[in-house]
Amino acid sequence: MAPIVYRSKTDQLLMVWTGSGAGGYTTGVARSTSGNLAGPWEQQSEPIYVGGGHAMLVHRFDGQPMITLHAPNNSPLTRQRIFEVEDLGETLRVKNR
């Protein structure tokens, strides 16, 4: 659900997407091993966020990547959450959660 592609600082093509996991919505990252949209895609073993999903990646005016998603997965407590993202080149890491 809700995939978004992102070109990392090391020119890796990453896809952030939401699926279901033990904690409800889970946001993961896959990397295109060919570097193009056709893939093939390799799913990373660890999600970047558990308990929230339908993420979007944006950049602040200073260039800092940010992720916005909805969490927690308990209605009526679900709210938009915004976190800084660390671009590690091969993957992304959500900061300050």
N, C-alpha and C positions, 0 to 999 in steps of 0.2 A: 504494500500500500504506500502511496505517496512518495515514490522515489524522486530523488534530486541528485544530479551529478555535480561533481566539484573537481576542479583541477588543482592538485596540491602544489606546494612550493617546490617539490622535486619533479613536477610534471606528471605525477601519477593521476590517472582518472579514477576517481572514487565515486561510489554511489551510496548515499544515505537513504535507508528505507525502513519502514515499520512492518513488523510482523507480530505474531502472538508468541509469547513465551510464558514461563512459569509465573512471572510477575505481571501478566497482562500484556498490554502493548509494550513492545521492546523495539528499540531503535538500533539498527546494526549498520555495518559498513561492508561493502564489497569493493574489490579492486579489479579493474580491467587488466588482465595480464598482457593484452596486446596494446593497451594504451588508447584504444578507440572504443566507440560506443557499441560496436558489434560484439565486443568481448573476445574471448571467453572471460567470465567474471568469477572471481574467487572470493567466497564469503569469508570474512574474518571471524575467528572463533568466539571472540568476546564482544558483546554488544557495547555500544558507547553510552546507552541510557536504558535502564530497566524501569518500567512503570510509567512510561509516557511515550507518545508517538505523534505521527503525522508531522514530522519535523520539516523545517525550512531552514536553509542556510542563507545568511545575509552578511554584509560587511558594514561595520560602522564607518563613519566618515574618515576616521584615522586608519582604516584598512583592517582593523581587528575583525576576524571572522566570528560570527555569532550563530547560535542555533536557537530557534524558537520551536516549542512543541507544547502539547497539552499534557498536563499531569496534575495530580495523580489520576488513576483510572477509576475513581469512585465518584459517581454523580451523587450529589450536586457539588462536590468539592473540586471538580476539574477546572483548572485555570490555565491560561497561557503562562509558560515559563520561558525565560530568556537567559542563556548562559554564554560565556565566552567559550570559544573552541580553540584548542591548540592544534595547529597543523604540524604533525610529526613527519610529514613527507610520505610515509607509507600508509598512514592511517590518521584518524582524528581522535582527539580526546576532549570530552566535555569537562570544563573547569568549574569549580565553585558550585557544585550541586548540593 
